[in-house]
Amino acid sequence: HTKYDKLHHSPLLLPTCGHSLCTTCAKSMFNNNSIKCHECGAFTRNIKRPEELPKNIALLEMSKNEGSFQTNDEQTPQSGKNVIDLCPFHKKKLEAFCNNDSSLLCIDCILVDGHRSHDISQISEASEKEKTKVSDDIEGAKKLEKEFKSMLNEIDEYKQTISKAADNKIRKITTVYADIQATIAEHESN
């Protein structure tokens, strides 16, 4: 693809040769944990998933500046609707979410662009799942923070206990030492 976007055609960098290709192309060219560059034929090997390749941010920014990518804030002059509500490829309403590719889909994306066999859910359902996951993660982090603070308090208390015990031992040893010196001094004077 010559036009890139964040949704389906995010530019990925092939580390072996430095050329870029879109996410969709990378997935279609992925074979035996490698991708053959469509420009020079060099192989990028030992790839677990094409999505793990680094994104070519410069190309994405260039595409943005050329108008092939529009942000949430941009609106179509005719409808006043946010452009993000429309599929950038088919210009149809985004209606579903592909859980396999973590991408928003229109009906044509599902039927024509190979998402038919993927795990697809409603956008609202996917959004709620993500909100729940984030909320659970926050609660888990808060719980860990509380446990960590409790452990720090226990360590401080233990430090104080050890310090007091050490002070008591030093006092006892000092007293015993003084008693021994007094006893020795008494024997020497006799």
Disulfide bonds with the S-S distance in Angstrom:
none
